[in-house]
Amino acid sequence: AADVVNDAADTAAQAADAATDAAEQATDAAADVVNDAADTAAQAADAATDAAEQATDAAADAAADAADAAADTAAQAADAATDAAEQATDAAADAVNDAAEQATDPAKSN
């Protein structure tokens, strides 16, 4: 009778052990799933951050390019205005010289 009781106790202990092992494995598996999901979420957040950084960089580059182009255009316009002013000044000086020559020597104007 004692053997039967001992065997039953052993069997119960083994069953409890097996149940504990199964519970531990299920807990580990669930933790793995949660960890994998967290990793995936972290990777997605990383990718989104990278994409946002690239978009920001591209926008900054485009703005810098536009500013450069505007500065170039303004410089060209200033150059053209300076050239036009120089030509107008030269033409005025020529006209004054011609008028002076005509006034001092009318025969020379022909």
Beta strands, then each sheet from edge to edge (+ up, - down):
end
